[in-house]
Amino acid sequence: MKRMWDYLDCDRLISSAGIQKRSGVPASCLAFNYVLKPMMDAGSIKRANTRTRGDQLLQALIPGHDQSTFNRFLNGPHDWYALNDLRIQELQKRGRTRALEGGLIVLDDVVIRKSGERMEKITYVWDPVEGKAVLGYDLVVLYYTDGEKSYPLSFAYKLKENDRISLAVQLAEGLGGLGVEARHVVFDAWYFALELVKALRNLKLFWVTKSKKNRIFVLNEAEMHAEEIIRSGVREAVAQLPGYGPVKVVVAEINDKRRLLALTIL
């Protein structure tokens, strides 16, 4: 972890984002302590901080600080989004980590479970893994992947006052100035909305997604639901997506079920 931290020169990125030290402890040290939390499997910031203070190796890397200092750092008015943009830009400058033109940008949402009912904007969100609503946060995420590497690009919180599609559009539009060369975006049927695919077309990004069974296409001048296209025996064709224009449709076997994929015509 420390080698990757130094490889990306994260100390400089934190300083460039305007994130300041707290109680005399350098911001880079407090941030490094925080990113170690998942590796510690500590379960909470408090336990992570306690384990850091009890580890001789970590003590050599991170100056001693109390829990109050750590909390004030994490809850301070820092521009974490600016830091994330700097992180992505730095990744694109290096051959080992830059996104490739043939790589994929994955659009999805991730549920982060929490236990504190008084946390800011906390609410009950649907967790498809658990199959029930859980207390936590729902994040819309853009994630880069290719045959050698993968990493998150950007994220946004799904709250009561916004919606996933608008957030997905904002995230896609935000990639423009970050130097990400990947041009192909994949997402599931939940995100298959005209607002999003039109925005991706305007951004000159190619897209591919699964279609819900009741999605209407126009094939051979006839309106057909996706399910009807699957049953028709068509394996691959060009169809009209009402409100958008021509798209390629492909019937594919996914998890032993026949699904209709829709994608940009290249």
N, C-alpha and C positions, 0 to 999 in steps of 0.2 A: 504493500500500500504506500509506504514512504517513497519507494522508487518511482511509482506512478505520479505521486504528488509532486516530486521534484522534476520529473520528466516534463510535466505540463507547467511547471513553474507556478504552482497555485498560490504561493505567497505573493507573487507579483500580481496575479489576477485579483486576489482579494483586496490588495491595496488599490489597484486601478478601479475597482468597483466602489471605492470610497468607504469600505467597511473598516471601522476604527477599532483600536484596542479597547479593552474594558478593564478598569481597575489596575492598569499597568501591565496586564497580560496581553501580548500581541494577538491580534485578531486571527492570524494564521494558525497559531497554536490552539486557540479555542475551536476554530473550524476543523482542524485536523482531529481533535478529540471527538468532535461530533460525528465525523464521517467514519470513525472507528466503531461507532455504536452497533451497527448491524453485525460486524464481525465478532463483537463481544457477546452477542446474544443476551444483552443485559436486560432487555424488556422495558427499560425506562432510562431517561436521561440521568436521573439521580443515581441509579445503580451503575450506569456507565462511568459516571464521574468518580464514583467510589472505587471502582475497579482500576481506573486509571491511576488514582493516587496510591493504590496498593501494588502497582506493577513497576519494578525497577527500570525495565527497559523503556516503558512509556514515560516514566518520570524524567528520564534523560532526554526525551524528545519534547515533552510538554511541561512548561513551568507549572509549579503548584498553584492552584487556585481553588476557591471554595465554590459551593453550589450556587450561591447567590450571584457570583460573578458570571458563571456559566449561563444561568437563567436570563440575566440582564442582557448578555450578549445575544442569545438566541431570540429574545423578544424585542430587541432594539429595532429602531426604524431604519433597517438596512434595505438596500435595493437588491434583493436576492435574484430578481429577474435579470438585472444588469450583469451580475456575476455569472449567471447561467449562460447568457449570450457570449460573454468573454470566454467561458469554458468551451463552447461550441466552436467559436472562431479559432481558438488555440488548437483544438483537435484537427481542424481543417488545414492547418499550416504544416502538419507533420505527416510524412508518408505512411507511417505505420497506423495512424489513427484516422486519417481523413476519410470522409464518405466517398465512395466510388460512384461513378455515373450509373453503373449497372447494379448498384445496391438497392435495397428496399427501404422505404419509409413506412412504418406500420402505424396506423391510427387505431387507438383502442382506449378503453378507460380502465382504471385500476382503483379498486377499493382499498383504502387504508383504514383498518380498524383501530378504534381508540376506546379507552375506558372512561375518560374524564367527561362527564356530562356538562361541565361548565366551560369547556374549551370554545374558543371563538368559532362561530358558524358551524358548530358540530350539529349533526342531524342523523337520522336513520336513513341509510341508503341500501339499495338492493344489492346483495352480494350473490352473483350467479354461482360461485363455487360452493357457498354454504346453502344456497337455495332459500334464503330468507333475508329479511332486512336486518342490518347490523348498525351499531353506532360507529360513525366514522366520517370519512371524507371520500368523495368520488372525484377522481382526477381524470381529465381527458389528456392523453399523452401521445406525443409523436416520438417514435422509437426507430433508430436506424439499425439495420443489420445487413451483413453480407456473409460470405463463406468463412471469414476469418475473425470478425469482431462484431460487436453490437453495443449500443449505448443509447440512453435517452437523449432526445433533442430538446424538447420543450414540453410544458405542461400548463394546465389551467384548472382551477377548481370549479366543478359543477355545483352551483348554488341554486337556491330557489328562484333567484332573480335572473338567471340566464339559462341557456339550453345547450346541449351537447353540439348540435350542428353549428351554431354561431361560434362556439368556442373552437371547434375544429377548423373553421374557416380562418379565424384569427390566428391560430397557431400556424397554419399553412402559409398565410400571408407573411407571417413574421420570419419565415425561413429565408426570405429574399436577401437580407443583408448579412447572413451568417456564413456565406461561402459554401453551403452544402450542395454538392454536385449531383447527388442522387435525384432521379427524376420520376421514379415510380412509387406510387402510394397505394397501399393495400388496406382494406378495412372490411368489416363485416356488414351484414344487411342492415343493422341498426343505423348505420351512418349513410346509407344509400339514399340521399336526399338531393333534389335538384339544386338547392342552394350551394351545397358542397361541391358537386361534380362540375357545376358551372364555374365556381371559383377556381377549382383545380385546372380547368381548361384555360381560364384567363391567365393563370400562373405558368402555363405551358408544362404542367405536370401530368403524367399519364396515371391512370387509376384502374384498379381492378377490384371487384367486390362480388360477394354472393347476393343474389336477389331473393327477396321474399316471394313466396309462391303466388301471392295475389298482385304482384307488380305487373302493370300493363305495358306491353310492347306492341308495336305494329310490325308484323312480319308478313310479307307478301300482300300488303295492303289490307290485312285483316288484324283487328285488335285481338291480342291473345294474352292471357295471364302467363306468367313464368311457368306455372305448373302445366299448362296446356302445351307450351313449347317443349317441355321435357317429355311429355307423353306422345308428342307428334312424331318422334323418331329423329328429329333434327339433331345433329351433333354440333354443328357450328354454322353460324349465319350472321349476316348483317341485318339488324333490325333498327327501327326508329324508337327512340325513347321520347315519348311525348313531353314537350317543353324543353327538350335538350337537343335532339338531333340523332344522327346515326351512331350506333354503338355495335360492338361485336358481342354476340352471345355464344356461349360455349356450354354444353352439357358435360358435366364432369362427375366422376365418382368421388365423393368425399365422405370418409367414415362409413363406407358401405351404403351410402345413400346417393341418389342422383340429384345433383344440384345444378342450378343455372347460374353461371358466372356472366357478369357483364363487365366490359372493359373498353377503354379508349381504342379507337381504330388508329393504328400506327401508320 
